[in-house]
Amino acid sequence: MSKHRAYILLTVILTIFFLIGIFTFNYSIDPIRVESDVTTRSQKYNDLMKYRPDTIMLGGSRIQFLSTNDVKQYTRDTVYNISMTNMTLFEQLKYVEFAIKEFNIKNIIIGLNYYTFGENAKKYELDFDEDLLKKGITFQYIKDIVQSYLTTSMTIDAIKISLNKEKYEERKKFDKYGSRTMFMQNQIIGGRNWEVRSNKTLKSYKKTFNDFQLSTKKMNYYRKIVDLAKNNNITIHIFTTPIHSSLYKLALDSSSLSAMNRWKKDLALIHEYYDFMNINSITVNSDNYIDVSHIKQQYGSLIFGRIFKNKNIKIPDDFGIYINKDNFKNYLADCVFAW
């Protein structure tokens, strides 16, 4: 009987060491960034704790397509892109609270999406585990990590990558600082023409902007983010995302120009920002876009060049208009006239 128990114990111990070995191997190779998507909040949390950034980027998938390198050249520190698909203002607020508590944050960069301020926007994503930011380890966190790095498919991918690192290095979908890569961008575009790429996205946004109403609650989440930055002596850079002109027109047709202008006015009363969400020489050109919602990564240099006032970059005068509480009236009047 004792020999039987010893055998079972040895088997358990060997199994545990075997699983730890697989997990360590897969985690060190990190096939998720090559063959899969860094989509779970647990993976983002791991990155944050690993790199402990000085500057964070926040927003939805539009910001996730922008490279941290285009920010790092100005801040000269460690920049991490927390942005995630459909990241809500509530979630952004919680990550700001967490980052201020855990790290020595110097800069916060936020790319604002109009639709996230709507009444119908989700309060938070289904896979957002707020307890993870409070406690560090939760059941959801353990589940995500195990599913990410202890599956047969991930192990096979890790082995393939380890056998030819040079081949797979340039195929990463996410870089180590949280941004999507040019490879992923080109893969998404693929061989699809602009009409196919634009129509699919426009169709999805028609539902988003149907009966659109601005939410006071969402605006208060945003206000709290700004107040947190101010109260902790953190520089905050804010801009509206440069969606394609066809999506901008859809937003206006569905929710009206007055609603869009009220949103931009409310933003200006809270904090200054740069407005890229309008009709300009960049947003009317479909060659600049992955689809109507996402500008190509290479134009991030123009966005951050404008925000950080880089005089050495040629940026169209109408791309990124500075707005504050003193000039928004004249700016919005110009927008109405142009429209």
KEFI-477880 format. One record per residue (C-alpha): x, y, z; residue number from 1. Coordinates in Angstrom, 3 decimals. Layout:
u | v | w | pos
X | Y | Z | NUM $
...
***
This chain:
u | v | w | pos
0.000 | 0.000 | 0.000 | 1 $
2.824 | 2.385 | 0.878 | 2 $
4.538 | 1.578 | -2.448 | 3 $
1.311 | 2.372 | -4.276 | 4 $
1.016 | 5.725 | -2.503 | 5 $
4.653 | 6.495 | -3.240 | 6 $
4.063 | 5.743 | -6.918 | 7 $
1.041 | 8.046 | -7.031 | 8 $
2.966 | 10.801 | -5.239 | 9 $
5.910 | 10.458 | -7.626 | 10 $
3.570 | 10.572 | -10.607 | 11 $
1.920 | 13.736 | -9.299 | 12 $
5.270 | 15.403 | -8.649 | 13 $
6.619 | 14.499 | -12.092 | 14 $
3.414 | 15.696 | -13.731 | 15 $
3.645 | 19.026 | -11.919 | 16 $
7.287 | 19.480 | -12.957 | 17 $
6.382 | 18.491 | -16.521 | 18 $
3.602 | 21.092 | -16.673 | 19 $
5.847 | 23.748 | -15.126 | 20 $
8.463 | 22.923 | -17.746 | 21 $
5.964 | 23.267 | -20.603 | 22 $
4.575 | 26.498 | -19.159 | 23 $
8.075 | 27.982 | -18.722 | 24 $
9.084 | 26.978 | -22.249 | 25 $
5.928 | 28.346 | -23.849 | 26 $
6.039 | 31.542 | -21.807 | 27 $
9.694 | 32.189 | -22.721 | 28 $
8.988 | 31.659 | -26.428 | 29 $
5.672 | 33.551 | -26.146 | 30 $
3.776 | 32.078 | -29.136 | 31 $
0.767 | 34.251 | -28.284 | 32 $
2.471 | 37.288 | -29.785 | 33 $
3.288 | 35.355 | -32.937 | 34 $
0.496 | 32.896 | -33.689 | 35 $
-2.333 | 34.320 | -31.592 | 36 $
-3.641 | 37.627 | -30.198 | 37 $
-2.747 | 39.321 | -26.910 | 38 $
-6.379 | 39.883 | -26.090 | 39 $
-6.915 | 38.900 | -22.482 | 40 $
-6.665 | 41.356 | -19.642 | 41 $
-4.474 | 38.853 | -17.784 | 42 $
-1.811 | 39.026 | -20.481 | 43 $
-1.862 | 42.817 | -20.387 | 44 $
-1.561 | 42.714 | -16.605 | 45 $
1.502 | 40.468 | -16.903 | 46 $
3.131 | 42.918 | -19.298 | 47 $
2.434 | 45.881 | -17.055 | 48 $
3.987 | 44.206 | -14.026 | 49 $
6.968 | 43.100 | -16.113 | 50 $
7.818 | 46.418 | -17.769 | 51 $
6.512 | 48.818 | -15.095 | 52 $
6.040 | 51.719 | -17.532 | 53 $
6.549 | 55.434 | -17.029 | 54 $
4.105 | 56.309 | -19.811 | 55 $
0.854 | 54.519 | -20.655 | 56 $
-1.342 | 54.656 | -23.745 | 57 $
-5.081 | 54.113 | -23.355 | 58 $
-7.982 | 53.540 | -25.709 | 59 $
-9.608 | 50.934 | -27.894 | 60 $
-8.270 | 48.983 | -30.849 | 61 $
-7.570 | 52.206 | -32.761 | 62 $
-4.884 | 53.087 | -30.225 | 63 $
-3.670 | 49.500 | -30.074 | 64 $
-2.636 | 49.837 | -33.720 | 65 $
-0.358 | 52.786 | -32.833 | 66 $
3.266 | 52.027 | -31.981 | 67 $
4.801 | 52.886 | -28.620 | 68 $
7.990 | 53.825 | -30.505 | 69 $
6.224 | 56.893 | -31.907 | 70 $
5.634 | 58.036 | -28.328 | 71 $
8.915 | 56.896 | -26.805 | 72 $
10.938 | 59.220 | -29.037 | 73 $
9.331 | 62.120 | -27.155 | 74 $
8.957 | 60.806 | -23.609 | 75 $
12.316 | 58.973 | -23.587 | 76 $
11.061 | 56.376 | -21.126 | 77 $
9.250 | 53.040 | -20.974 | 78 $
5.926 | 53.272 | -22.809 | 79 $
3.262 | 50.575 | -22.579 | 80 $
0.120 | 50.407 | -24.715 | 81 $
-2.690 | 49.189 | -22.427 | 82 $
-5.308 | 49.725 | -25.149 | 83 $
-7.606 | 46.819 | -25.939 | 84 $
-10.479 | 46.149 | -28.301 | 85 $
-13.678 | 47.807 | -27.002 | 86 $
-11.889 | 49.110 | -23.910 | 87 $
-14.467 | 51.169 | -22.064 | 88 $
-13.970 | 54.428 | -20.178 | 89 $
-14.757 | 52.623 | -16.936 | 90 $
-11.987 | 50.146 | -17.612 | 91 $
-9.570 | 52.899 | -18.627 | 92 $
-10.301 | 54.649 | -15.337 | 93 $
-9.504 | 51.490 | -13.376 | 94 $
-6.233 | 50.979 | -15.215 | 95 $
-5.223 | 54.583 | -14.567 | 96 $
-5.934 | 54.130 | -10.856 | 97 $
-3.904 | 50.923 | -10.887 | 98 $
-0.968 | 52.389 | -12.848 | 99 $
-0.711 | 55.435 | -10.578 | 100 $
-0.707 | 53.202 | -7.515 | 101 $
1.825 | 50.671 | -8.823 | 102 $
4.194 | 52.644 | -11.065 | 103 $
5.922 | 55.992 | -11.349 | 104 $
3.673 | 57.268 | -14.136 | 105 $
4.842 | 60.473 | -15.819 | 106 $
2.608 | 60.591 | -18.889 | 107 $
-0.863 | 59.340 | -19.805 | 108 $
-1.894 | 59.355 | -23.453 | 109 $
-5.566 | 58.816 | -24.279 | 110 $
-7.157 | 58.381 | -27.690 | 111 $
-10.883 | 59.066 | -27.372 | 112 $
-13.573 | 57.228 | -29.320 | 113 $
-16.937 | 58.931 | -29.737 | 114 $
-19.018 | 55.754 | -29.402 | 115 $
-17.597 | 54.883 | -25.960 | 116 $
-19.387 | 57.967 | -24.572 | 117 $
-22.798 | 56.665 | -25.635 | 118 $
-25.555 | 55.511 | -23.294 | 119 $
-25.582 | 52.078 | -24.919 | 120 $
-21.852 | 51.479 | -24.498 | 121 $
-21.131 | 48.548 | -22.203 | 122 $
-20.244 | 49.415 | -18.630 | 123 $
-17.263 | 47.118 | -18.901 | 124 $
-16.139 | 44.219 | -21.034 | 125 $
-17.227 | 40.736 | -20.048 | 126 $
-13.638 | 39.604 | -19.596 | 127 $
-12.554 | 42.641 | -17.559 | 128 $
-11.636 | 41.322 | -14.141 | 129 $
-11.442 | 44.384 | -11.883 | 130 $
-10.332 | 42.206 | -8.965 | 131 $
-7.149 | 41.403 | -10.895 | 132 $
-6.043 | 45.017 | -10.543 | 133 $
-6.900 | 44.967 | -6.844 | 134 $
-5.657 | 41.541 | -5.743 | 135 $
-3.078 | 40.574 | -8.374 | 136 $
-4.226 | 36.961 | -8.781 | 137 $
-7.778 | 35.768 | -9.346 | 138 $
-9.409 | 32.603 | -10.625 | 139 $
-10.003 | 34.292 | -13.989 | 140 $
-6.325 | 35.258 | -14.157 | 141 $
-5.149 | 31.699 | -13.472 | 142 $
-7.634 | 30.347 | -16.006 | 143 $
-6.465 | 32.787 | -18.692 | 144 $
-2.787 | 32.059 | -18.146 | 145 $
-3.290 | 28.293 | -18.134 | 146 $
-5.400 | 28.458 | -21.292 | 147 $
-2.822 | 30.718 | -22.908 | 148 $
0.364 | 28.794 | -22.205 | 149 $
-0.619 | 25.231 | -21.299 | 150 $
-2.406 | 24.093 | -24.419 | 151 $
-1.184 | 21.631 | -27.019 | 152 $
-1.568 | 24.155 | -29.832 | 153 $
0.505 | 26.762 | -28.005 | 154 $
3.200 | 24.182 | -27.272 | 155 $
3.348 | 23.155 | -30.936 | 156 $
3.576 | 26.806 | -31.950 | 157 $
6.322 | 27.434 | -29.394 | 158 $
8.354 | 24.501 | -30.726 | 159 $
8.002 | 25.725 | -34.330 | 160 $
9.070 | 29.219 | -33.330 | 161 $
12.059 | 28.018 | -31.293 | 162 $
13.328 | 25.985 | -34.269 | 163 $
13.344 | 29.026 | -36.546 | 164 $
13.271 | 32.209 | -34.477 | 165 $
14.359 | 34.492 | -37.309 | 166 $
11.465 | 33.384 | -39.501 | 167 $
8.836 | 33.969 | -36.840 | 168 $
10.300 | 37.087 | -35.206 | 169 $
9.007 | 39.297 | -38.008 | 170 $
5.562 | 37.664 | -37.862 | 171 $
4.629 | 38.781 | -34.369 | 172 $
1.129 | 40.189 | -34.135 | 173 $
1.910 | 42.177 | -30.979 | 174 $
5.155 | 43.720 | -29.825 | 175 $
6.288 | 43.335 | -26.231 | 176 $
4.913 | 46.747 | -25.241 | 177 $
1.308 | 45.981 | -26.164 | 178 $
0.934 | 47.470 | -29.655 | 179 $
-0.194 | 45.587 | -32.728 | 180 $
2.567 | 45.152 | -35.292 | 181 $
2.832 | 46.115 | -38.948 | 182 $
2.721 | 42.409 | -39.763 | 183 $
-0.664 | 42.078 | -38.073 | 184 $
-1.889 | 45.215 | -39.829 | 185 $
-0.884 | 43.879 | -43.245 | 186 $
-2.367 | 40.493 | -42.413 | 187 $
-5.727 | 42.099 | -41.546 | 188 $
-5.745 | 44.074 | -44.788 | 189 $
-4.706 | 40.991 | -46.770 | 190 $
-5.901 | 40.987 | -50.347 | 191 $
-9.253 | 42.617 | -49.584 | 192 $
-10.064 | 45.791 | -51.468 | 193 $
-11.205 | 48.977 | -49.766 | 194 $
-14.883 | 48.483 | -50.548 | 195 $
-14.966 | 45.129 | -48.774 | 196 $
-12.993 | 46.390 | -45.769 | 197 $
-14.998 | 49.584 | -45.388 | 198 $
-18.502 | 48.205 | -45.906 | 199 $
-18.115 | 45.539 | -43.238 | 200 $
-17.014 | 48.062 | -40.617 | 201 $
-19.603 | 50.662 | -41.581 | 202 $
-22.331 | 48.050 | -41.247 | 203 $
-21.246 | 47.199 | -37.692 | 204 $
-21.181 | 50.864 | -36.675 | 205 $
-24.698 | 51.525 | -37.947 | 206 $
-25.964 | 49.535 | -34.965 | 207 $
-23.573 | 51.353 | -32.630 | 208 $
-24.803 | 54.800 | -33.620 | 209 $
-28.475 | 53.873 | -33.809 | 210 $
-30.388 | 56.033 | -31.284 | 211 $
-27.047 | 57.330 | -30.004 | 212 $
-27.205 | 59.483 | -26.866 | 213 $
-24.305 | 60.926 | -24.920 | 214 $
-23.893 | 59.517 | -21.430 | 215 $
-23.226 | 61.715 | -18.413 | 216 $
-21.865 | 58.685 | -16.573 | 217 $
-19.291 | 57.968 | -19.293 | 218 $
-18.227 | 61.610 | -19.332 | 219 $
-17.747 | 61.470 | -15.566 | 220 $
-15.443 | 58.439 | -15.952 | 221 $
-13.377 | 60.500 | -18.355 | 222 $
-13.398 | 63.500 | -16.006 | 223 $
-12.086 | 61.297 | -13.183 | 224 $
-9.205 | 60.129 | -15.363 | 225 $
-8.209 | 63.726 | -16.067 | 226 $
-8.548 | 64.686 | -12.402 | 227 $
-6.374 | 61.734 | -11.345 | 228 $
-3.640 | 62.878 | -13.705 | 229 $
-3.820 | 66.476 | -12.489 | 230 $
-3.885 | 65.533 | -8.801 | 231 $
-0.833 | 63.303 | -9.211 | 232 $
1.196 | 65.779 | -11.314 | 233 $
1.031 | 63.528 | -14.374 | 234 $
1.103 | 65.029 | -17.856 | 235 $
-1.929 | 63.905 | -19.830 | 236 $
-2.112 | 64.073 | -23.629 | 237 $
-5.571 | 63.679 | -25.146 | 238 $
-6.751 | 63.357 | -28.728 | 239 $
-9.784 | 62.197 | -30.643 | 240 $
-9.095 | 59.280 | -32.968 | 241 $
-8.806 | 59.985 | -36.726 | 242 $
-11.548 | 57.760 | -38.136 | 243 $
-12.138 | 57.699 | -41.884 | 244 $
-14.400 | 60.467 | -43.190 | 245 $
-17.096 | 57.942 | -44.188 | 246 $
-17.408 | 56.715 | -40.594 | 247 $
-17.406 | 60.304 | -39.332 | 248 $
-20.284 | 61.076 | -41.708 | 249 $
-22.143 | 57.979 | -40.506 | 250 $
-21.770 | 59.165 | -36.902 | 251 $
-23.177 | 62.571 | -37.859 | 252 $
-26.042 | 61.117 | -39.882 | 253 $
-27.003 | 58.828 | -37.003 | 254 $
-26.435 | 61.001 | -33.962 | 255 $
-26.426 | 64.508 | -35.518 | 256 $
-23.797 | 67.210 | -35.750 | 257 $
-25.126 | 68.881 | -32.594 | 258 $
-24.425 | 65.746 | -30.523 | 259 $
-20.897 | 65.477 | -31.920 | 260 $
-20.255 | 69.151 | -31.225 | 261 $
-21.664 | 68.884 | -27.705 | 262 $
-19.293 | 65.980 | -27.075 | 263 $
-16.303 | 67.971 | -28.316 | 264 $
-17.418 | 70.970 | -26.273 | 265 $
-17.735 | 68.901 | -23.084 | 266 $
-14.263 | 67.472 | -23.682 | 267 $
-12.822 | 70.971 | -24.071 | 268 $
-14.380 | 72.132 | -20.808 | 269 $
-12.635 | 69.276 | -18.989 | 270 $
-9.205 | 69.421 | -20.650 | 271 $
-7.453 | 70.619 | -23.795 | 272 $
-7.000 | 68.096 | -26.602 | 273 $
-6.194 | 67.606 | -30.275 | 274 $
-9.090 | 66.828 | -32.569 | 275 $
-8.339 | 64.411 | -35.421 | 276 $
-11.952 | 63.233 | -35.690 | 277 $
-13.155 | 65.441 | -38.510 | 278 $
-12.984 | 65.866 | -42.278 | 279 $
-9.360 | 66.561 | -43.182 | 280 $
-6.741 | 65.741 | -45.808 | 281 $
-5.743 | 62.505 | -44.049 | 282 $
-9.176 | 61.131 | -43.126 | 283 $
-10.617 | 61.486 | -46.646 | 284 $
-7.923 | 59.229 | -48.142 | 285 $
-8.779 | 55.526 | -47.914 | 286 $
-5.156 | 54.583 | -48.660 | 287 $
-4.352 | 55.767 | -45.126 | 288 $
-6.689 | 53.246 | -43.495 | 289 $
-6.957 | 49.590 | -42.548 | 290 $
-10.731 | 50.043 | -42.488 | 291 $
-12.979 | 53.026 | -41.770 | 292 $
-12.300 | 52.775 | -38.024 | 293 $
-8.536 | 52.190 | -37.926 | 294 $
-5.856 | 54.427 | -39.388 | 295 $
-2.660 | 52.676 | -40.477 | 296 $
0.116 | 52.477 | -37.908 | 297 $
2.555 | 54.582 | -39.931 | 298 $
0.352 | 57.645 | -39.430 | 299 $
0.907 | 57.460 | -35.691 | 300 $
4.078 | 59.482 | -36.275 | 301 $
1.918 | 62.346 | -37.548 | 302 $
-0.524 | 62.076 | -34.659 | 303 $
2.160 | 62.171 | -31.975 | 304 $
4.247 | 64.630 | -33.952 | 305 $
1.298 | 67.032 | -33.703 | 306 $
0.641 | 66.317 | -30.035 | 307 $
4.295 | 66.714 | -29.038 | 308 $
4.773 | 69.725 | -31.365 | 309 $
7.509 | 68.254 | -33.536 | 310 $
8.444 | 70.988 | -36.023 | 311 $
10.658 | 68.642 | -38.043 | 312 $
7.771 | 66.500 | -39.327 | 313 $
5.613 | 67.654 | -42.231 | 314 $
2.058 | 67.378 | -40.938 | 315 $
-1.003 | 68.659 | -42.852 | 316 $
-2.297 | 71.822 | -41.190 | 317 $
-5.818 | 70.404 | -40.902 | 318 $
-4.734 | 67.150 | -39.244 | 319 $
-5.015 | 67.520 | -35.478 | 320 $
-6.630 | 70.795 | -34.403 | 321 $
-5.814 | 72.049 | -30.915 | 322 $
-8.966 | 72.681 | -28.860 | 323 $
-9.398 | 74.159 | -25.396 | 324 $
-12.178 | 75.850 | -23.448 | 325 $
-11.343 | 79.239 | -24.986 | 326 $
-11.312 | 78.412 | -28.696 | 327 $
-13.826 | 75.576 | -29.104 | 328 $
-16.695 | 77.891 | -30.049 | 329 $
-14.883 | 79.277 | -33.086 | 330 $
-13.590 | 75.831 | -34.020 | 331 $
-17.028 | 74.213 | -33.913 | 332 $
-18.485 | 77.095 | -35.922 | 333 $
-15.853 | 76.419 | -38.594 | 334 $
-16.775 | 72.723 | -38.544 | 335 $
-20.444 | 73.520 | -39.100 | 336 $
-19.573 | 75.826 | -41.968 | 337 $
-17.281 | 73.227 | -43.542 | 338 $
-19.881 | 70.543 | -43.182 | 339 $
***
